[in-house]
């Protein structure tokens, strides 16, 4: 993918809408964590598992949302 193609993809209306939706999802996950929705009072192990699932989802969304153009010929 060229730098121009990447810029075109980023500015595509569909890409912009998908990015907005994924940003909203990431923000909702972070708010849910802040509200304690990953805490399972009766089981600390379950709390860890649920929390790590949220963290993994947030990290995955961040990977997409923070994509930048990388010139593959320089690698």
Secondary structure, DSSP 8 states (H G I E B T S, - for coil): --HHHHHHHHHSHHHHHHHHHHHHHHHHHHHHHHTTTT--TT-HHHHHHHHHHHHHHHHHHHHHHT-----GGG-
